[in-house]
Amino acid sequence: MNYESLKLEIHDGIARLTLARPASLNALTQQSLVELHHALKAVTASSEAKCLVLTGEGRGFCTGVDLVEPRIGLNPGDPDEFLRDYFIPPFRLLSELKIPSIAAVNGPCAGAGMSLALSCDLIVAVDTAYFLQPFVNIALVPDLGSSWLIPHSVGRARAAGLMLLGEKLTAAEAAQWGLIWKCSSSEKFQEDIDRISARFVNGARSHGAIKLLLQEAFKNDLPAQMRLETQFQSSAVRSVDHMEARAAFREKRPPVFAAPPAA
């Protein structure tokens, strides 16, 4: 598929997905959502990709839904169609990726763009970026999981402030609140993204199991979560990567983990 609103490159184990509508600060349209879904399916099917880096072109990450671009072919009698059929499929696919994902937030991150970032495993934001839940300012409600993702990240009180007041949160504040993994200076932003990506590419293949444990932690009580950990650990201790890690520890050298098997 030839993409018009984004760019996808898979190289050296890293899938780089760049939203590419810089004039609109990468606001999401009907077309860009179809392309995003297709690109994420390509990443899922790739035997080379060991991590995903999602970012925006230009000075913004993503400012949410494009409220100006016309929507074509939607059923006027089905008000849920745009969210249900265009937004939810790519967002769900992103959250369910088996490889680790990094949102490289290079600028404003608002509305659906904030949900897009929070659907990734780690968020690294440049210090000039900000986060915004603008829904209350336009008489709408949070969607695409933000009313679940944000309270689970920062607690009810801070989530309520973000959603009910509709005010900007700086990247530095977001890091202090625990909403994001790291706030980086402009000079070190790309260096931090590259360093974390390299860790994922060269690391052991237990990321998928760790992601599943984190997802299930919000559903399970402690005994159930410990049973799940035991199940996953039983497989992990017999893995080739764990054997290599043990050998490297004995031999006082860095481990060299195997590439994933070809699909």
N, C-alpha and C positions, 0 to 999 in steps of 0.2 A: 504493500500500500504506500502511495506517495503522500506524505504528510504535508499539510499546508500550515498548520497551527502549532506544530511541535517538531522537535528533532530527537531522533533515537540513534544512539551509537553504542554498540557492544564491542568492547576492546579490552584485552588484557584482564578479563574477568569482571570488568565493571560495565554495567548498563547505565549509560547516561541519558536521562530523559529530560529534555529542556522544553518547557512551555515557551512558545515563540510567537507571541502577539504583543511585542513590547510597547507598541503605541497605546494599548489599552491596559498596560501593566498586567498583561497575560490573563485578563478576565476570560472566563470560560463561556464558550458558545456551544450551540447544539453540535456543530461540526467538530469543535475541539474535543468535546466529550466522546464522540464516536472514535476519533483518532486516539484519544487517550486510552480508551478501552482496548482498541486494537494493539496499540504499542505495549500495553501491560500484558496482553495475551502473548505477544512475541517474547517478552522478557521471561514469562512463565515457562514458555516452551524451549527457551534457549538452554543448551547444555554448557555454554561458556560462562554465562552470567553467574557470578558468585555474590554480587551485591548490586543494589540499585541506588543511583544518586538522582534525585528529582530536584530540579531547580527551575528558575525563570530567566528568560533572556532580558537584557536591559537592566533597568533600575528597580524592577519589581519582581516579587515571587508570583503572587496571584491575588487579585483583588476580588475574587468571588465570581458571581454570575455577571455576564455582560447584559446590562439592562437595556441596551440600545439595539444590539444585533437582532434582526427578526428571526423568529422561529417558524420553520416551514413544516407543513404536513401534520401538525399536532391536531388531535381531536378536541375541539372546543368544549365538548361535553365530558371530557376526562381531565379535570384540573390536576390530577396526580401524575399524569403521563410523563411530563418533563423530568420530574424528580425520580420517579420509579424506573423509567426505561432508559434515561440518558445519564443521570448522575449516579444512582446507586450502583449499577454494575461495575464501572471502573473503580469507584471508591472501595467497594467490597473486595475486588480483585487485589487492589493495592494492600489492603489490610490483611489479606490472607496469603500474601507471597511467602514462600518458604525460605527465600533468601533474605538477609537483612536489608533494610532500606534506610536511606538517609535523606531527609529533606534539607537541602542547602538553601536556606531562606536568605536571599540576597537583597531583599527590600520589602515593601509593604506586603502584608499577608493578612487578608481579611475575608470574612464570611466563609464561603465554600473553600477558598484558598487556605484558610486556617484549618478547616476539617481535612483538607488534602494533606497538609503538613503533619497533622496529628495522626493521620492514618499510617504514617511512616514510623519506623522503630526509633530512630533518633532524629532530633531536630538540632541543626547547628545554624545559628542566625548571625548575620553580620551586625555589628553594633549600631548601625544606622537603620536597621529594620524595625518594624513595629507590628503588633498583632491587634486585630480589631474584630469584635462581634458587632456588626453594624445593624443587625436586624431590627432592633427596637427603634432605630432612627428612621426606618422606612416602614414601620407598622407591620413587620413580619416577625416570625419566631425563628430561633436557631434550628438548623436542620443538618442533615448528612452526618448525624452522630455527634455533633458538637455539644449537645446538651447532656450526653453521656461521657464523651471523651474529656471534656474540660473539668467537670466536677471530680472525675476519677484521677485527674492529674494534679489539681491544685486545691481540691476541697470545695464544699458548697459555698462558703462565704465569698471566696474570691471569684468563683464561677458566677455567682449571683451578681457581683459587682460588674464583671465584664459584660454580662448579658443584659442586665437591667439598665445600666448607664450608657452602654455603647461608646465607651471611651477607649482611646488608644493605650496599649501596653507596650512599653519599649522592650527591645530585646534584652537589655540588662535586667529589667524587672522580671521578664518572663523566665530568665535563668534563675533569679533569686527565688521565684515562686515555685520552681520545679516544673514549669510548663515545657521547658526545652532542656536539652542536654548541655548546650554550651552557647555562650555569646562570644563571638570572635571579633577582634579588631579588623578593620578593612584590610590591613596589611597581612594578617595571618589567616583570613577566612578561607581562601582556597587551599592554603597549606594544611589547615585542619581537616578540610574535606578529604584531601588526598591522603593524609595520614590515616584517617579512620577507614577509608575505602581500602587502603593497602592492608590494614589489619584484618578486614573481612576476607579479602581475596586470599591472603596467605594463611588464614587461620584454619582451625579444625572445622569439621562439618557437623557441629552440634548446634549451629544457629537455629535451624528449623525447629528442633525439639525445644530449645529455650524459648523461642517465640510462642510455641503452643502452650508451654507452661505458664507464661505470662498471661496469655489470653484466658486460660482456664482458671487462673487464680482469682478472677473476679466472680466466678461462678461457684467455686468450691469452698467448703469449709476446710479447716486445717487437716483433719484426717484424710479427707478425699484428695487434697492436694499432695499430701505425703505419699499416698498410694500411687498417684500418677507419677510423681518424681521417681519412686522406686521402679516403676515399669520402664520409664525412659532410661534411667541409669543402668538398668539391667542390660539394655541394648548397647548403651554407650561404652560400658567397660569392655565389651567384646569387639569394639570397632578398631579398624586399622589405625585410625588417627590416635586413639588412646594408647594403643600399643607403641606407636612411634613416640608419643609424649613421654611414656614411661622409660623407653630406651634412651631418649635424649636427656632425661633427668639423671639417669644412672651414668651416662657418658659425659655429663656436664657440657652439653652443647644445645643450641637452639633446635627445636623440633622442625622437621620438614614434612609438612602435611601433603598428602596425595591430592592430586586434582580430582574433582568429582568424575564419576564414570560418565561416558558419553550417553546421551539419551537414545 
